Amino acid sequence: MTVYLDSTFVIRHLLGAGPDSGVWGKWEKAYASTLMRTECFRAANLLRLEGKIDDDGRARLGSWIETVCSSAVQVPVTEAVMRRAADAWPVAVGTLQAIHLATLQELEAVHGVKCEIASDDATLVKAAKALGFAEASADAVADAGK
């Protein structure tokens, strides 16, 4: 399985929040927008400022974020991605969501890479599905192993 990682999925997993989707680390290849690193660090900094994690926790989380980012192919936010992001979408999405969707489309159209989306952002997943992308799931992991 080839996945496109979104920061919501990464942060939730790194914090051990919520149920395990059964997808984490089971992919053959992972892609992420270069935005993911910034989004993850913004979330980590906010958690520290809100007192939900302490300084040591923030340092650990930062190290884990760097590890995840270095293990995924980083897809730059190019002019082509930004032009796609400005297009209309089948679902109402915000700017960052549109950039992620445009990155998914760019990976497929230009590089021939079809990803399943790994995200805890329900709107982003809904929009990706409307565009023909599958959501990464434990079922997909099991099917890939057959």
SERO-4910 file (N, C-alpha, C, O; in steps of 0.05 Angstrom, whole numbers):
BEGIN
 pado doro    nc1    nc2    nc3   cac1   cac2   cac3    cc1    cc2    cc3    oc1    oc2    oc3
  Met    A     17    -23      0      0      0      0     18     25      0     38     26     14
  Thr    A     10     44    -16     24     70    -18      5     90     -5    -18     93    -13
  Val    A     15    105     15     -2    123     30      8    152     27     31    158     22
  Tyr    A    -11    170     30     -6    198     32    -12    205     61    -35    204     70
  Leu    A      8    214     76      4    220    104     -4    248    108      7    267     97
  Asp    A    -24    252    125    -33    278    133    -25    282    162    -24    263    178
  Ser    A    -21    307    170    -11    313    197    -30    304    219    -21    296    241
  Thr    A    -56    304    214    -75    295    235    -71    266    242    -73    258    265
  Phe    A    -66    250    222    -61    221    225    -34    217    240    -33    201    259
  Val    A    -14    232    232     12    229    244     12    237    273     21    222    291
  Ile    A      1    261    279      1    270    307    -15    252    325     -7    245    347
  Arg    A    -39    243    316    -55    225    332    -40    200    338    -40    190    361
  His    A    -26    189    319    -12    164    324     12    169    343     16    154    362
  Leu    A     27    190    338     50    195    355     42    200    384     58    194    402
  Leu    A     19    212    388      9    217    415     -5    192    427    -11    192    451
  Gly    A    -11    172    411    -26    149    420    -54    156    427    -66    143    444
  Ala    A    -65    176    413    -93    185    419   -112    170    400   -108    168    376
  Gly    A   -133    160    411   -154    146    396   -146    118    388   -124    109    395
  Pro    A   -164    104    375   -159     76    368   -138     74    346   -135     92    330
  Asp    A   -124     51    346   -104     46    325   -119     38    300   -136     20    300
  Ser    A   -112     51    278   -126     45    253   -115     19    240   -128      8    221
  Gly    A    -93      9    250    -81    -15    238    -65     -9    213    -56    -28    200
  Val    A    -62     16    206    -48     24    182    -19     33    188     -1     29    171
  Trp    A    -14     44    212     11     57    218     35     38    212     36     16    223
  Gly    A     53     47    195     77     33    189     74      8    172     94     -6    166
  Lys    A     50      3    163     45    -21    147     46    -15    117     40    -32    100
  Trp    A     53      9    110     54     17     82     80      9     69    101      6     82
  Glu    A     80      6     42    104      1     27    119     27     22    144     27     23
  Lys    A    105     48     17    117     74     12     98     95     22     73     93     20
  Ala    A    109    117     33     93    139     44    102    165     30    125    170     26
  Tyr    A     82    181     24     86    208     13     73    228     31     54    221     45
  Ala    A     83    252     31     71    274     47     79    300     35    100    303     23
  Ser    A     61    319     37     68    346     28     89    357     47     90    350     71
  Thr    A    106    375     37    125    388     54    111    404     76    123    412     95
  Leu    A     85    409     72     69    423     93     66    406    118     63    417    140
  Met    A     68    379    115     63    362    138     81    369    162     72    370    185
  Arg    A    106    373    156    126    378    178    117    403    193    116    403    218
  Thr    A    111    425    179    102    450    191     77    446    207     74    455    230
  Glu    A     57    432    195     32    427    209     36    411    235     24    417    255
  Cys    A     53    390    233     58    374    257     72    390    279     65    388    302
  Phe    A     92    406    271    106    422    291     88    444    303     90    451    327
  Arg    A     70    455    287     51    475    297     33    462    318     28    473    339
  Ala    A     24    438    312      7    423    331     22    417    356     11    420    378
  Ala    A     47    408    354     63    401    377     68    426    394     66    425    419
  Asn    A     74    449    382     78    473    397     52    482    411     53    492    434
  Leu    A     30    479    398      4    487    410     -2    469    434    -11    479    455
  Leu    A      3    443    432     -1    425    454     16    433    478      7    432    501
  Arg    A     41    441    473     58    449    495     48    475    507     47    478    532
  Leu    A     41    494    491     31    520    501      5    517    517      0    532    536
  Glu    A    -11    498    509    -36    493    523    -32    476    548    -51    470    563
  Gly    A     -7    467    554     -1    451    577     -9    422    575    -10    408    595
  Lys    A    -15    413    550    -23    385    546      1    366    545     -1    342    550
  Ile    A     24    378    538     50    363    540     70    382    552     68    406    549
  Asp    A     90    371    566    111    388    578    134    391    558    133    381    535
  Asp    A    155    405    567    177    410    549    191    385    540    198    382    516
  Asp    A    194    365    558    206    340    550    188    325    530    198    314    511
  Gly    A    162    326    534    144    314    515    145    327    488    143    314    467
  Arg    A    148    354    488    150    369    463    175    361    448    175    358    424
  Ala    A    197    358    463    222    350    451    220    322    438    230    317    416
  Arg    A    208    303    453    205    276    443    187    276    418    193    264    397
  Leu    A    165    291    420    147    292    397    161    304    373    157    295    350
  Gly    A    177    325    377    192    337    355    211    317    341    213    316    317
  Ser    A    224    301    357    242    280    347    226    260    331    235    251    309
  Trp    A    203    251    341    187    232    327    176    243    300    175    229    280
  Ile    A    169    269    301    159    282    276    181    282    255    176    276    232
  Glu    A    205    288    263    228    288    244    232    261    233    238    258    209
  Thr    A    230    240    249    233    212    240    212    206    219    218    194    198
  Val    A    187    213    225    165    207    205    170    222    179    168    211    158
  Cys    A    177    248    182    182    264    158    205    254    141    203    254    116
  Ser    A    226    244    154    248    234    139    242    207    126    256    198    107
  Ser    A    222    193    136    215    167    124    195    169    101    191    149     87
  Ala    A    183    192     98    163    195     76    176    212     54    193    229     59
  Val    A    168    206     29    177    222      7    163    249     10    138    251     10
  Gln    A    178    270     12    168    297     15    161    309    -13    178    312    -30
  Val    A    136    317    -16    127    328    -42    125    358    -38    110    368    -22
  Pro    A    140    373    -54    140    402    -51    114    415    -60    100    405    -77
  Val    A    108    437    -48     85    453    -55     94    471    -78    105    493    -74
  Thr    A     90    461   -102     99    475   -126     77    494   -137     55    495   -127
  Glu    A     85    509   -157     66    527   -170     43    511   -182     20    519   -180
  Ala    A     49    488   -193     28    470   -204      9    461   -183    -15    460   -187
  Val    A     19    453   -160      2    445   -137    -16    468   -129    -40    465   -124
  Met    A     -4    492   -127    -20    515   -118    -42    522   -139    -64    530   -131
  Arg    A    -35    519   -164    -56    524   -185    -79    504   -182   -102    511   -183
  Arg    A    -72    478   -178    -93    458   -174   -109    464   -149   -134    461   -149
  Ala    A    -96    473   -128   -109    478   -102   -130    501   -105   -149    502    -90
  Ala    A   -125    518   -124   -144    541   -129   -169    532   -143   -188    547   -145
  Asp    A   -169    508   -154   -193    498   -169   -216    493   -150   -213    493   -126
  Ala    A   -239    488   -162   -263    481   -147   -261    451   -139   -248    435   -153
  Trp    A   -272    445   -116   -271    418   -105   -300    407   -101   -318    423    -98
  Pro    A   -303    381   -102   -330    369    -99   -341    372    -71   -365    368    -67
  Val    A   -324    379    -52   -331    382    -24   -319    408    -15   -297    415    -23
  Ala    A   -333    423      2   -322    448     12   -298    442     30   -300    428     50
  Val    A   -275    453     23   -250    449     37   -236    475     42   -240    495     27
  Gly    A   -219    475     62   -202    499     68   -177    498     50   -173    480     35
  Thr    A   -161    519     54   -137    522     37   -117    499     41   -108    488     21
  Leu    A   -111    493     66    -91    471     70   -102    444     60    -87    429     48
  Gln    A   -127    439     64   -139    415     53   -137    414     23   -131    394     11
  Ala    A   -143    437     10   -141    439    -19   -113    433    -29   -109    421    -50
  Ile    A    -93    443    -14    -65    438    -22    -58    408    -19    -45    397    -37
  His    A    -68    395      2    -64    366      4    -77    351    -19    -66    333    -30
  Leu    A   -102    359    -25   -116    345    -47   -102    350    -74   -100    331    -90
  Ala    A    -93    374    -78    -78    380   -103    -52    364   -104    -44    356   -126
  Thr    A    -39    360    -81    -15    344    -81    -21    315    -88     -6    303   -103
  Leu    A    -42    304    -77    -51    277    -84    -55    275   -115    -46    256   -127
  Gln    A    -69    294   -126    -75    294   -154    -49    297   -171    -46    284   -191
  Glu    A    -31    314   -162     -6    319   -176     11    293   -175     23    286   -196
  Leu    A     12    280   -153     26    254   -151     16    234   -172     32    221   -185
  Glu    A    -10    233   -174    -22    214   -193    -18    222   -222     -9    207   -239
  Ala    A    -25    247   -228    -25    257   -256      3    260   -267      7    253   -291
  Val    A     21    270   -252     48    276   -262     68    253   -257     85    248   -274
  His    A     65    240   -234     85    220   -227     75    191   -228     90    173   -223
  Gly    A     49    188   -234     38    161   -235     36    146   -209     35    122   -208
  Val    A     35    161   -187     34    150   -160      5    153   -149     -3    176   -145
  Lys    A     -8    131   -145    -36    132   -133    -33    125   -104    -25    102    -97
  Cys    A    -40    143    -87    -39    139    -58    -66    135    -46    -86    143    -56
  Glu    A    -66    121    -23    -89    120     -6    -84    141     16    -61    143     25
  Ile    A   -104    155     23   -100    177     42   -103    167     71   -121    152     78
  Ala    A    -83    174     87    -83    168    116    -86    195    130    -67    210    134
  Ser    A   -111    200    139   -117    225    152   -140    221    173   -157    204    169
  Asp    A   -139    237    194   -161    237    213   -179    261    208   -197    266    224
  Asp    A   -174    275    187   -191    298    179   -213    288    161   -209    282    138
  Ala    A   -237    286    173   -260    274    159   -267    288    133   -274    276    113
  Thr    A   -264    315    133   -270    330    109   -250    324     87   -257    321     64
  Leu    A   -225    323     94   -204    317     75   -208    289     63   -205    285     39
  Val    A   -214    269     80   -219    242     71   -244    242     52   -243    229     31
  Lys    A   -265    255     60   -289    256     43   -283    268     16   -292    257     -5
  Ala    A   -268    290     15   -261    302    -10   -243    284    -27   -247    282    -51
  Ala    A   -223    271    -14   -206    253    -29   -221    230    -41   -217    222    -64
  Lys    A   -240    219    -26   -257    197    -36   -274    207    -60   -277    192    -80
  Ala    A   -284    231    -58   -300    242    -80   -283    245   -105   -293    246   -128
  Leu    A   -256    248   -102   -238    250   -125   -227    223   -134   -211    222   -153
  Gly    A   -237    201   -121   -229    175   -130   -206    162   -114   -195    141   -122
  Phe    A   -198    175    -92   -176    164    -76   -188    148    -53   -209    155    -42
  Ala    A   -176    126    -46   -185    109    -24   -173    118      2   -152    131      3
  Glu    A   -187    112     23   -176    118     50   -160     94     59   -168     71     56
  Ala    A   -136     99     69   -119     77     79   -134     64    102   -144     77    120
  Ser    A   -134     37    102   -148     23    123   -135     -4    129   -118    -13    113
  Ala    A   -141    -15    151   -130    -41    159   -138    -62    138   -123    -81    133
  Asp    A   -162    -59    126   -170    -78    105   -151    -77     81   -144    -98     70
  Ala    A   -142    -53     74   -124    -50     51    -97    -63     58    -84    -75     41
  Val    A    -89    -60     83    -64    -73     92    -66   -103     90    -48   -116     80
  Ala    A    -89   -114     99    -93   -143     97    -94   -153     68    -83   -174     62
  Asp    A   -107   -137     51   -109   -145     23    -82   -144      9    -76   -161     -8
  Ala    A    -65   -125     17    -38   -123      6    -21   -147     13     -3   -154     -2
  Gly    A    -26   -159     36    -11   -181     46    -18   -208     33     -5   -228     37
  Lys    A    -40   -208     18    -49   -233      5    -35   -239    -21    -41   -259    -34
***
